[in-house]
Amino acid sequence: MKKNILILAVLIFVIQGISAQEVVKPPKPSEADVLSEPGFFRSTLLNEEAYLKQLSATMRAHLEKIKKVDERKYIELLNEARFSTRSFPGFFGKKHHGDRNAILELEIQSHALAAEYNLGKKNKESIKTELTKTLGKLFELKEKERTETLKELEKEIAELRKSIKIRKQNKNEIIRRRIMDILGERDYFNWD
């Protein structure tokens, strides 16, 4: 009987120990995490000043206007500016890089004008007129970029068509070489 009571007491002690474990709650997200979108640029606010210093005075002024009205849009555009100030030789051509910077500047300028409009600081009609001009320039640059992308894709398609035609004509030889490769057989027709 004492043995059963002792076993029961140990079981109660063990069960209470298991259920009394502390539940760990995840930490609350910081302001930077709340304001920035999930993904690659989560540390925007940590180096905000460093990124702003890389931009022209005009772009910094535009971004400050945007920040007053829409902090989320400010962070999005700051991240975009952060990416565009880096150079990736071989990945983008110099001309493409210049167009991307111009597009970004016009994008920031248009959002700054919208912020100015929403703050009601100046004549709203003159702001709308300036916004229309800015968006017209932005549209032209984006269409030019799309046209260039289309030309590049057409070149790639032509090259793929040529490759497919040649591969169809040489199907048997391609299969023969692949069989030899998979089976580890030597091809005595190699150059070396």
Buried (B, 14 or more C-beta within 10 A) or exposed (E): EEEEEEEEEEEEEEEEEEEEEEEEEEEEEEEBBEBBEEEEBBEBBEEBEEBBEEBEEEBBEBBEBBBEBBBEBBBBBBBBBBBBEEEEEEEBEEEBBEBBBBBBBBBBBBBBBBBBBBEEEEEEEEBEEBBEEBBEBBEEBBEEBEEBEEEEEEEEEEEEEEEEEEEEEEEEEEEEBEEEEEEEEEEEEEEE
